Amino acid sequence: MTTTPTAVPTTTAVAGGIGTSPLRPDGIPKVRGEFAFSGDLHEEGMLWGATVRSPHARARILSIDPAPALAIPGVHAVLTQDDVPGRKTCGQAVKDQPVLADGETRFWGEPVAVVAADDAETAARAAAAVAVRYEPLDALTDPGEAERQGSVFRTMHVVNGDPDRRGEVVVEGYYETGTIDQAMLGTEAGLAVPDGEGGVDLYVATQWIHEDHEQLYASLGVEPGAARIHLSGIGGAFGAREDLTLQIHLCMLALHTGRPVKMVLDRAESFAAHVHRHPSRMWYRHEADPDGTLVRVEAKLIFDGGAYQTTSHAVIANGAYFAMGPYHCESVDVVGIATRTNNPPNGAMRGFGAVQVCFAYEAQMDKLAAALGMDPIDLRLRNALDAGDRLPTTGQVIEGAFPVAEVIRSLAAMPLPDAGPGGDPRHLPGGAGLTTTAADIRRGVGFAVGFKNIAFAESFDDYAEARVTLTPDGLLVETAAAEVGQGMVTVLQQIARTATGIEQVEVAFVDTAAIGSAGSTSASRQTQMTGGAVLEAAEAVRDEALRRAGGGTLSGEGVLRDGVVVATLADVLAEGPITELVRFRHPPTTAPSETGQGDLHAGFSVAAHRAVVDVDPDLGLVRVVQVDTAQDVGKALHPAALVGQLEGGILQGVGMAVMEELRIDDGVVRNASFTDYLLPTILDAPDVEAVLIEEPDHWGPFGAKGVGEPPTISSTAAVVAAIRDATGRDLTRAPVRPEDVAGV
């Protein structure tokens, strides 16, 4: 790894502060298998829950007979939509999804009923025994037809610049991306425990406990304080845990039976339970002057939202706003449509709309470079945006760091691997199967640049609360933010240490009754949002401690003057506790105009990827040899964790490029298992080198930016570009299949 450090002033030097890579407190327990995930929860006397799901993409429910299930010994409850005690629908932006099917099922796998039994096996048998009579109905599964019928969640029309501006060199293209699953290692799981007073405590893996809470208590028909959500151990998320899955079901069963109820979905059911990445169809037209100046881009984007809205309104907005890439353009006309179909619901996944359009606009930039007879990297540099420029789509002035040209140049300067495969045959496409020889392999190199906003947009009231308390033993940081494996617990410790000089920092993840919302762990926002709250709270605690002691510097021993302890932490606290609760907000954003204009985003991050692939053109096999990256990170708070984020995001990009896709036939998922839904393994992992561009941003703690999403935005585009380079084929769809490469 190569880094480009920039000095950032900090309050004090302390072991384990920002810029270092301390061990994660959850790291060793996870490696040893000792960490308690949501599926490991247990309560004495608990029951097990299971779900009855629709086998049809669309059907009318003629009847539901629970009697066969209730006749099974050990079965305690069968609940349907009629048993929902409060609001019968849920959803983030729009409450359009029934808690349980309301007389019609609208996608394959939609929950119809839930059961509770003494053990998991009996619960599964009971779910299978519930007698549901369906009348299958015609399903709308084609997003193009949905658009024609007006079955849409949101239509965006982003227009900017002179509509009559035209370029002499024109390229057009049509692109598609498939339905991608987040494929988190831990499936949905949780435990609901009734409190005996009409309330319930829910322990669950989620990305936003307060958003879950607002939907939960409304559907349970209880006061907000009667339902409490506690974050449990999370085995990955990537957007799959932003929407409710089993939360309301578990609590309904617990309140109905008066006993704790646990539920753990198996992998096939998990594919049905959570949202996926929107598949897309995209048409683009790029026009440029002969010198390579981009002057007009037109695009039409159709993202399939599936049966319910979830976050489609925001995903298609991101697609439209970032449809240009990080480039200047005088004239823009982008139409974005999120359709409603009877396919499984699609919503949040890492990159949130920016991934799909990056695949298309970067293919267009390569196509335009070829038409101009220009080097693709030079074309990107000629048109690269910079801080202070206006986005060509929304007209927003880019504030803060936005080093697009530096990211491109830094990556282009990195050395390429040795030419061609050799040595270990496992490094050939096809691996140890020795399907071909090195002499028949073609090598390709592809380059792509992507960018995205950080945090929530379009005037959303985005905030995060955190509480910092000084104790005789150090600092206690309390938050409701979800640690989903990204290492936030360590970053919050580092921020508090650096702000105060106290090395001893404990981070506690508390429930919805104990603190206000920290927002969702999504949109690359938690380092800046909850990190920002912790920084402000820690500085306030530090300042109060020093005021009480009459000045000096703070450390784990107490207040120091001239290196001598003049007051211990206990002495400082003798006047009373020191605790600070901060609600942190990012710079304000506005709602879009009718043409998509406005200051819609709080900040941006850019990354570039260069992929090297080896291809067997006869069998269509691809090996991704290396993917290098340069990324704008603001300030690297924990360099090792940051590089881990880059590597993980790249591997997800590789998966989308060459293997990952849910195969959906007439609305029914046909490959709902890790046997058939192919994921990259360690044998598919490319070598990765990273350059970290540290140019402090305008509002993150110590200048830091969120880094989680950019690694997956342009990595897919780079890999497919490399396959095009190796084969000479257009390859306008991701993932690329062997038959696409071999031309059969």
C-alpha positions in Angstrom: 0.0 0.0 0.0 1.2 3.5 -0.9 -0.2 6.5 0.9 0.0 10.2 0.3 -0.3 11.7 3.8 -1.4 15.2 4.6 -0.7 16.6 8.0 -3.8 17.2 10.1 -3.5 19.1 13.4 -4.8 17.2 16.4 -5.3 18.2 20.0 -2.8 15.8 21.4 -0.7 12.7 20.7 -2.1 9.6 22.3 -1.6 5.9 21.8 -4.3 4.5 19.5 -5.3 7.8 18.2 -6.2 8.8 14.6 -3.7 7.9 11.9 -2.7 4.6 13.7 -4.2 1.2 13.3 -5.0 -0.2 16.7 -6.5 -3.7 17.0 -10.3 -3.8 16.9 -11.9 -4.9 20.2 -14.2 -7.2 18.3 -11.5 -8.6 16.0 -10.1 -11.4 18.1 -13.5 -12.7 19.3 -14.7 -12.9 15.7 -11.6 -14.7 14.5 -11.9 -17.2 17.3 -15.6 -17.7 16.8 -16.4 -16.3 20.3 -18.3 -13.2 19.1 -22.1 -13.4 19.7 -24.0 -12.7 16.5 -27.7 -12.3 16.4 -28.2 -15.9 15.5 -26.5 -16.9 18.7 -29.1 -15.2 21.0 -30.8 -17.4 23.6 -33.4 -16.8 26.3 -34.7 -19.4 28.7 -38.1 -20.8 27.6 -37.9 -19.2 24.2 -40.0 -20.4 21.2 -38.9 -20.4 17.6 -40.5 -18.5 14.8 -40.9 -19.4 11.1 -42.5 -17.7 8.1 -45.0 -18.8 5.5 -44.0 -17.3 2.2 -45.8 -17.0 -1.2 -44.5 -19.3 -4.0 -46.0 -16.9 -6.6 -44.9 -13.6 -8.0 -48.4 -12.4 -7.8 -51.5 -14.2 -6.5 -54.8 -13.7 -4.7 -55.1 -15.4 -1.3 -58.3 -17.3 -1.3 -58.0 -18.7 2.2 -55.5 -19.4 5.0 -56.2 -22.3 7.2 -54.0 -22.5 10.3 -55.6 -25.7 11.7 -53.2 -28.2 10.2 -50.3 -26.3 11.7 -51.9 -25.8 15.1 -52.6 -29.5 15.3 -48.9 -30.2 15.4 -47.7 -30.7 19.0 -45.5 -27.9 20.2 -47.1 -25.2 17.9 -48.2 -22.2 19.9 -49.4 -19.6 17.3 -50.2 -19.0 13.7 -50.6 -15.3 12.9 -51.8 -13.5 9.7 -52.4 -9.9 8.6 -55.6 -9.9 10.6 -53.6 -10.3 13.8 -51.4 -7.2 13.2 -52.5 -5.1 16.2 -51.6 -1.7 14.9 -50.7 -0.2 11.5 -50.8 -3.0 9.0 -48.2 -1.7 6.6 -44.5 -0.7 6.9 -41.7 0.8 4.9 -39.1 3.5 5.1 -40.1 6.3 2.9 -43.6 5.1 2.0 -45.6 2.6 4.2 -46.7 0.5 1.2 -45.6 -3.0 2.3 -48.1 -5.1 4.3 -46.6 -6.6 7.5 -48.2 -9.9 6.3 -49.9 -10.3 2.9 -53.2 -8.4 2.8 -55.2 -10.7 0.5 -52.8 -10.5 -2.4 -49.2 -11.5 -2.7 -47.1 -9.2 -4.9 -43.7 -10.9 -5.1 -42.2 -14.4 -4.7 -41.3 -14.9 -1.0 -43.7 -12.3 0.4 -44.6 -13.2 4.0 -48.2 -14.5 4.4 -48.2 -15.9 8.0 -45.8 -16.5 10.9 -45.8 -19.3 13.4 -44.2 -20.0 16.8 -43.3 -23.4 18.1 -41.1 -25.1 20.7 -38.1 -25.6 18.4 -36.9 -24.6 15.0 -37.7 -27.9 13.3 -41.3 -27.9 14.6 -41.7 -24.3 13.5 -40.5 -25.1 10.0 -43.0 -28.1 9.9 -45.8 -25.8 11.1 -45.0 -23.2 8.5 -45.2 -25.8 5.8 -48.5 -27.1 7.2 -50.4 -23.8 7.0 -52.9 -24.4 4.2 -53.0 -21.4 1.9 -55.1 -21.4 -1.2 -53.9 -19.1 -4.0 -55.3 -17.9 -7.3 -52.2 -17.0 -9.4 -52.6 -13.7 -11.2 -50.7 -12.2 -14.1 -47.5 -10.8 -12.9 -45.8 -7.6 -14.2 -42.1 -8.5 -14.3 -40.7 -6.5 -17.2 -39.6 -3.0 -16.0 -39.9 -1.6 -19.6 -43.5 -2.7 -19.7 -44.0 -1.3 -16.2 -42.8 2.1 -17.4 -45.2 1.9 -20.4 -48.1 1.2 -18.0 -47.1 4.0 -15.6 -46.3 1.5 -12.8 -43.5 3.6 -11.3 -42.3 4.8 -7.9 -40.5 7.9 -9.1 -39.5 9.6 -12.3 -36.6 12.0 -12.3 -35.8 14.5 -15.1 -32.5 16.2 -14.5 -31.8 19.0 -17.0 -29.0 21.5 -17.0 -27.3 23.7 -19.6 -28.1 24.7 -23.1 -30.3 22.0 -24.7 -29.1 23.1 -28.2 -25.4 22.5 -27.5 -24.1 19.7 -29.6 -20.7 18.0 -30.2 -19.2 16.8 -33.4 -18.2 13.4 -32.1 -21.1 11.3 -30.9 -21.3 7.8 -29.3 -24.3 6.0 -28.0 -24.7 2.8 -26.0 -27.3 0.6 -24.2 -26.2 -1.1 -21.0 -27.7 -3.5 -18.4 -26.8 -4.7 -15.0 -28.4 -7.7 -13.2 -30.0 -8.1 -9.8 -27.2 -8.4 -7.2 -27.5 -9.7 -3.7 -25.7 -8.3 -0.7 -24.7 -11.8 0.3 -23.9 -10.9 3.9 -22.5 -13.9 5.8 -25.0 -13.7 8.6 -28.6 -14.2 7.7 -31.5 -12.3 9.3 -32.0 -13.3 12.9 -33.4 -11.8 16.1 -35.0 -12.5 19.5 -38.1 -10.7 20.9 -38.6 -10.8 24.7 -42.0 -9.7 26.2 -41.6 -7.6 29.3 -44.9 -8.9 30.9 -46.4 -5.4 30.9 -47.5 -5.2 27.2 -44.1 -4.2 26.0 -41.3 -6.0 24.2 -37.5 -5.9 23.8 -36.2 -6.8 20.4 -32.6 -7.9 19.9 -31.8 -7.8 16.2 -29.1 -7.2 13.6 -30.0 -4.1 11.7 -28.5 -1.0 10.2 -30.7 1.6 11.9 -32.5 0.7 15.1 -34.4 4.0 15.4 -35.9 3.7 11.9 -36.9 0.1 12.7 -38.3 1.3 16.0 -40.6 3.9 14.4 -42.1 1.2 12.2 -42.2 -1.4 14.9 -44.2 0.3 17.6 -46.7 1.7 15.1 -47.5 -1.8 13.8 -47.6 -3.3 17.3 -50.1 -0.6 18.3 -48.1 0.3 21.5 -46.6 3.5 22.8 -43.0 4.2 21.6 -41.5 3.5 25.0 -43.1 0.0 25.2 -41.0 -1.3 22.3 -37.2 -1.2 22.6 -34.7 -2.3 20.0 -31.2 -3.4 21.0 -28.5 -3.9 18.4 -27.1 -7.4 18.4 -24.0 -8.8 16.7 -24.2 -8.2 12.9 -22.6 -10.5 10.3 -22.4 -8.0 7.5 -25.1 -5.8 5.9 -24.2 -3.8 2.7 -27.8 -2.4 2.6 -29.6 -5.7 3.2 -30.6 -4.7 6.7 -32.0 -1.3 6.0 -35.5 -2.5 5.6 -37.6 -4.5 8.0 -37.6 -8.3 7.6 -38.6 -10.2 10.7 -38.7 -7.4 13.3 -42.4 -7.0 13.5 -43.1 -10.7 13.1 -40.9 -11.6 16.0 -42.6 -9.1 18.3 -46.1 -10.0 17.3 -45.3 -13.7 18.2 -43.7 -12.8 21.5 -46.6 -10.5 22.6 -49.2 -13.1 21.4 -47.6 -16.1 23.2 -46.2 -14.2 26.2 -42.8 -15.9 25.6 -39.5 -15.0 24.0 -39.4 -15.9 20.3 -36.3 -16.4 18.2 -36.0 -16.6 14.5 -33.0 -17.3 12.2 -33.6 -17.4 8.5 -31.8 -20.0 6.4 -29.9 -18.9 3.3 -32.7 -19.6 0.8 -35.2 -17.7 2.9 -32.8 -14.8 3.3 -32.7 -14.3 -0.4 -36.5 -13.9 -0.3 -36.5 -11.7 2.9 -34.3 -8.8 2.0 -34.0 -6.3 -0.8 -31.4 -6.5 -3.5 -29.5 -4.2 -5.8 -31.7 -2.7 -8.5 -31.2 -4.3 -12.0 -30.9 -1.5 -14.6 -31.4 -0.7 -18.2 -29.6 2.4 -19.4 -29.3 4.2 -22.7 -26.6 6.9 -23.1 -25.5 9.4 -25.7 -22.3 11.3 -25.3 -21.2 14.2 -27.5 -17.8 15.9 -27.5 -15.8 18.5 -29.4 -12.9 17.1 -31.5 -10.4 18.1 -28.7 -12.2 15.8 -26.2 -14.3 18.4 -24.4 -17.5 16.8 -23.3 -20.4 19.0 -24.2 -23.6 17.0 -23.9 -24.8 13.9 -22.3 -28.3 12.4 -22.6 -29.3 9.3 -20.7 -32.4 7.3 -19.8 -32.2 5.1 -16.8 -34.7 2.4 -15.8 -34.2 0.8 -12.4 -36.5 -2.0 -11.4 -37.7 -1.4 -7.8 -39.7 -4.6 -7.5 -43.0 -4.9 -5.6 -42.6 -2.2 -2.9 -40.9 1.2 -2.8 -38.3 0.7 0.1 -35.5 3.1 -1.0 -36.1 3.2 -4.7 -36.9 6.9 -4.6 -33.4 7.6 -3.3 -31.6 5.0 -5.5 -33.0 6.3 -8.7 -32.2 9.9 -7.6 -28.6 8.9 -7.1 -28.6 7.2 -10.4 -29.8 10.4 -12.1 -27.6 12.8 -10.1 -24.4 10.9 -10.7 -25.2 9.7 -14.2 -22.5 11.9 -15.7 -19.6 10.7 -13.6 -17.1 13.2 -12.1 -16.8 15.2 -15.3 -17.5 18.6 -16.7 -20.3 18.8 -19.3 -22.1 21.9 -20.7 -25.5 20.3 -21.4 -27.2 17.4 -19.6 -30.5 15.7 -20.0 -31.1 12.6 -17.8 -34.3 10.7 -17.2 -34.4 8.3 -14.3 -37.3 5.9 -13.7 -37.8 3.5 -10.8 -40.5 1.0 -11.8 -42.9 -1.0 -9.7 -43.1 -4.7 -10.8 -43.9 -8.1 -9.2 -40.2 -8.9 -8.9 -38.7 -9.1 -5.5 -38.2 -5.7 -3.9 -34.9 -3.9 -4.6 -33.4 -1.2 -2.4 -30.2 -0.3 -0.7 -26.9 -1.9 -1.6 -23.3 -0.6 -1.3 -23.1 2.2 -3.8 -26.8 3.0 -3.9 -27.5 3.8 -7.5 -24.0 5.1 -8.4 -22.7 1.6 -9.3 -25.1 1.0 -12.1 -24.6 4.3 -13.9 -20.8 4.1 -13.4 -20.8 0.9 -15.4 -22.5 2.7 -18.3 -20.9 6.1 -18.3 -17.4 4.7 -18.0 -18.0 2.4 -20.9 -19.2 5.5 -22.8 -16.0 7.4 -21.9 -13.9 4.5 -23.3 -16.1 4.4 -26.4 -15.8 8.2 -26.8 -12.0 8.0 -26.4 -11.8 5.4 -29.2 -14.0 7.6 -31.5 -11.8 10.6 -30.8 -8.6 8.6 -31.2 -7.6 9.8 -27.7 -6.1 8.0 -24.7 -8.9 7.1 -22.3 -7.0 8.5 -19.3 -6.3 11.8 -21.1 -10.0 12.1 -22.0 -10.9 11.7 -18.3 -8.3 14.2 -17.2 -9.4 16.8 -19.7 -12.9 16.7 -18.3 -12.2 16.0 -14.6 -14.2 18.1 -12.1 -12.5 19.7 -9.2 -13.4 21.4 -5.9 -15.3 24.7 -6.6 -16.7 23.4 -9.9 -20.4 22.9 -10.4 -21.9 19.4 -10.9 -23.2 19.2 -14.5 -26.4 17.6 -13.4 -27.6 19.5 -10.3 -25.6 22.7 -10.6 -24.3 22.3 -7.1 -20.9 23.9 -6.3 -18.6 21.2 -5.0 -17.3 22.1 -1.5 -14.5 20.4 0.2 -11.9 18.1 -1.2 -12.6 16.6 -4.6 -9.3 15.5 -6.1 -10.5 13.8 -9.3 -7.4 14.5 -11.4 -5.1 13.5 -8.6 -6.9 10.2 -8.1 -6.7 9.5 -11.9 -3.0 10.4 -12.2 -2.0 8.5 -9.0 -3.6 5.4 -10.3 -2.2 5.7 -13.8 1.3 6.1 -12.4 1.1 2.7 -10.5 3.2 -0.1 -12.1 1.3 -2.8 -14.0 2.0 -6.5 -13.2 4.3 -8.6 -15.3 2.9 -9.2 -18.8 1.0 -12.4 -19.1 0.4 -15.4 -16.8 3.1 -17.9 -16.0 4.3 -20.4 -13.4 1.5 -21.7 -11.2 -1.3 -23.1 -13.4 -3.8 -22.1 -10.8 -3.3 -18.5 -11.9 -4.7 -19.3 -15.3 -8.4 -18.8 -16.2 -10.0 -22.0 -15.2 -7.5 -22.5 -12.4 -6.1 -26.0 -11.7 -8.4 -27.5 -14.3 -5.8 -26.5 -16.9 -8.5 -25.7 -19.4 -6.0 -23.9 -21.6 -2.3 -22.9 -21.9 -0.6 -19.6 -21.1 0.0 -19.1 -24.8 -3.7 -18.9 -25.6 -4.5 -16.4 -22.8 -5.3 -12.8 -23.7 -4.5 -10.0 -21.2 -6.6 -6.9 -20.9 -6.4 -3.7 -18.8 -9.3 -1.5 -17.9 -9.7 1.9 -16.1 -12.7 3.5 -14.5 -13.5 6.4 -12.2 -16.6 6.8 -10.0 -18.0 9.1 -7.4 -20.9 9.4 -5.0 -22.3 11.6 -2.3 -21.7 11.0 1.4 -24.6 11.0 3.8 -28.2 11.6 3.2 -29.4 14.1 0.6 -32.3 16.1 -0.8 -33.0 18.1 2.4 -33.2 15.0 4.6 -32.8 15.9 8.3 -29.7 13.8 8.7 -28.2 13.8 12.2 -26.4 11.5 14.7 -26.5 11.6 18.5 -23.6 10.5 20.7 -22.9 10.8 24.4 -19.4 11.0 25.9 -19.0 10.6 29.7 -15.8 11.0 31.7 -15.4 8.3 34.3 -12.7 7.6 36.9 -11.4 5.0 34.5 -11.5 6.9 31.3 -14.2 7.7 28.7 -17.5 6.1 27.9 -18.9 6.7 24.4 -22.5 5.8 23.9 -24.2 5.5 20.5 -27.1 3.8 18.7 -25.1 3.6 15.5 -24.8 0.1 14.0 -21.4 -1.6 13.9 -21.9 -3.9 11.0 -18.3 -5.1 10.8 -16.8 -1.9 9.2 -14.7 -1.1 12.3 -16.7 1.9 13.5 -16.1 0.9 17.2 -12.4 1.4 16.7 -12.7 4.7 14.8 -14.9 6.2 17.6 -12.3 5.2 20.2 -9.6 6.8 18.1 -11.6 10.0 17.7 -12.3 10.2 21.5 -8.7 9.5 22.3 -7.3 12.1 20.0 -9.7 14.8 21.1 -9.1 14.3 24.8 -5.7 12.6 25.3 -7.3 9.8 27.3 -6.4 6.3 25.9 -9.0 4.3 27.9 -12.2 4.5 25.8 -15.1 2.2 25.9 -17.8 2.3 23.2 -21.2 1.1 24.2 -24.0 0.5 21.7 -27.2 1.3 23.5 -30.9 0.8 22.7 -33.6 3.1 21.4 -34.7 4.1 24.9 -31.3 5.2 26.0 -30.2 7.6 23.3 -31.5 9.4 20.1 -30.9 8.2 16.6 -27.4 7.9 15.0 -29.0 7.4 11.6 -28.4 4.5 9.3 -25.1 2.8 8.8 -25.2 3.4 5.1 -24.4 6.1 2.6 -20.7 6.1 3.9 -21.9 8.4 6.6 -21.1 7.0 10.1 -17.4 8.0 10.3 -18.4 11.6 9.6 -21.8 11.7 11.3 -21.4 9.7 14.5 -17.7 10.4 14.4 -18.5 14.1 14.3 -20.8 13.8 17.2 -18.3 11.9 19.3 -15.6 14.5 18.4 -17.8 17.4 19.6 -18.9 15.7 22.7 -15.4 14.5 23.6 -14.0 18.1 23.1 -16.7 19.5 25.4 -15.9 16.9 28.1 -12.2 17.7 27.8 -12.8 21.4 28.1 -15.0 21.0 31.2 -12.5 18.8 32.9 -9.7 21.3 32.2 -11.9 24.2 33.4 -12.5 22.4 36.7 -8.7 21.7 37.1 -7.7 25.2 36.2 -6.1 24.4 32.9 -3.4 22.0 31.7 -3.7 18.9 29.5 -5.9 15.8 29.9 -4.6 12.2 30.0 -5.7 8.9 31.4 -4.0 9.8 34.7 -5.8 13.0 35.0 -4.9 16.7 34.4 -1.3 17.4 33.8 0.7 20.6 34.0 4.4 20.6 33.1 4.1 16.8 33.0 2.9 16.5 36.6 -0.5 15.2 37.6 -2.3 18.0 39.4 -5.8 16.3 39.5 -6.8 12.8 38.9 -9.9 12.0 37.0 -11.6 11.2 40.3 -10.6 14.6 41.6 -12.1 16.3 38.5 -15.3 14.4 38.9 -15.7 15.4 42.6 -17.7 18.4 41.5 -20.1 16.1 39.7 -20.4 14.0 36.6 -19.1 15.3 33.2 -21.2 14.0 30.3 -22.0 15.6 27.0 -24.7 14.6 24.5 -24.3 16.0 21.0 -26.6 15.9 18.0 -24.4 16.4 15.0 -25.7 17.5 11.6 -23.9 17.8 8.3 -24.0 20.9 6.1 -27.6 21.6 5.1 -28.9 20.3 1.8 -31.9 21.4 -0.3 -34.8 19.7 -2.0 -34.4 19.4 -5.8 -36.2 21.7 -8.2 -38.4 20.2 -10.9 -35.3 19.9 -13.1 -33.2 18.3 -10.4 -31.2 21.4 -9.5 -30.1 22.4 -6.0 -27.5 22.0 -3.3 -28.7 18.4 -2.7 -25.6 16.7 -1.2 -23.4 17.3 1.9 -20.2 16.0 0.3 -18.6 13.7 -2.2 -15.9 11.1 -2.6 -14.2 9.9 -5.7 -12.2 6.7 -6.5 -10.6 5.1 -9.5 -9.8 1.5 -10.3 -7.5 -0.2 -12.8 -8.1 -3.8 -13.5 -5.9 -6.4 -15.2 -7.6 -9.6 -16.4 -6.5 -12.8 -18.2 -9.1 -14.2 -20.5 -9.5 -17.6 -22.2 -11.4 -16.5 -25.3 -12.4 -20.0 -26.3 -14.2 -21.0 -23.1 -15.0 -17.5 -22.0 -13.2 -17.9 -18.7 -11.8 -14.8 -16.9 -9.3 -14.4 -14.1 -9.1 -11.0 -12.5 -5.3 -10.7 -11.8 -5.1 -7.4 -10.2 -7.2 -4.4 -9.3 -5.4 -1.3 -8.1 -7.1 1.8 -6.7 -6.6 5.4 -5.8 -9.3 6.9 -3.5 -10.0 10.3 -2.0 -10.3 9.6 1.8 -10.0 13.0 3.4 -7.9 11.7 6.3 -7.1 8.1 7.0 -8.2 7.6 10.6 -7.4 3.9 10.7 -5.3 3.1 7.7 -5.4 -0.7 8.0 -9.2 -0.8 8.4 -9.5 1.7 5.5 -7.5 -0.5 3.2 -9.6 -3.5 4.3 -12.7 -1.5 3.1 -11.1 -0.9 -0.2 -10.2 -4.6 -0.7 -13.7 -5.8 0.3 -15.4 -3.3 -1.9 -13.2 -4.3 -4.9 -14.0 -8.0 -4.4 -17.7 -7.2 -4.5 -17.1 -5.2 -7.7 -15.3 -8.2 -9.1 -18.3 -10.4 -8.2 -20.7 -8.1 -10.0 -18.5 -8.0 -13.0 -18.0 -11.7 -13.7 -20.3 -14.0 -11.6 -22.9 -12.6 -9.2 -26.5 -12.4 -10.3 -29.9 -13.5 -9.0 -31.6 -15.3 -11.9 -35.2 -14.3 -11.8 -37.7 -16.1 -14.0 -41.3 -14.6 -14.2 -40.6 -13.1 -10.8 -39.3 -16.2 -9.2 -35.7 -16.4 -7.9 -34.2 -19.6 -9.3 -30.8 -19.6 -7.6 -31.5 -18.8 -4.0 -28.5 -20.5 -2.5 -24.7 -20.0 -2.3 -24.4 -23.1 -4.5 -26.1 -21.4 -7.4 -25.6 -17.7 -6.6 -21.9 -17.5 -7.2 -19.6 -15.4 -5.0 -15.9 -14.7 -5.3 -13.8 -16.8 -2.9 -10.2 -16.2 -1.8 -9.2 -18.1 -5.0 -10.9 -15.4 -7.1 -9.4 -12.5 -5.1 -7.1 -10.2 -7.2 -4.0 -8.6 -5.9 -4.7 -5.1 -4.7 -2.5 -2.0 -4.3 -4.0 1.2 -3.0 -3.1 4.9 -3.0 -4.8 6.9 -0.3 -5.3 10.5 -1.3 -5.4 12.4 1.9 -6.8 15.9 1.3 -8.9 16.9 4.4 -12.5 17.5 3.8 -14.6 20.4 5.1 -16.8 18.7 7.7 -15.6 15.2 8.7 -13.8 14.7 12.0 -10.1 15.7 11.4 -11.0 16.0 7.7 -12.0 12.4 7.3 -14.4 11.1 4.6 -16.6 8.0 4.6 -14.8 5.4 2.5 -17.2 2.4 2.3 -19.0 2.8 -1.0 -16.5 4.1 -3.6 -14.5 0.9 -3.7 -17.4 -1.0 -5.3 -18.6 1.8 -7.6 -16.0 1.8 -10.3 -14.3 -1.5 -9.7 -17.0 -3.4 -11.7 -16.7 -1.0 -14.6 -12.9 -1.4 -14.6 -13.0 -5.2 -14.7 -15.5 -5.3 -17.6 -13.4 -2.6 -19.4 -10.4 -4.9 -19.1 -12.3 -7.9 -20.5 -13.4 -5.7 -23.4 -9.7 -4.8 -23.9 -8.7 -8.4 -24.0 -11.5 -9.6 -26.3 -12.5 -6.6 -28.4 -16.2 -7.3 -27.6 -18.6 -4.6 -26.5 -19.8 -6.4 -23.4 -22.6 -4.0 -22.4 -24.0 -6.1 -19.6 -22.8 -7.0 -16.1 -22.1 -9.6 -15.0 -20.2 -10.8 -18.0 -21.0 -14.5 -18.7 -18.7 -17.0 -20.4 -20.9 -17.1 -23.4 -20.6 -13.3 -23.8 -16.8 -13.6 -23.9 -16.7 -16.6 -26.2 -19.4 -15.2 -28.4 -21.7 -18.3 -28.4 
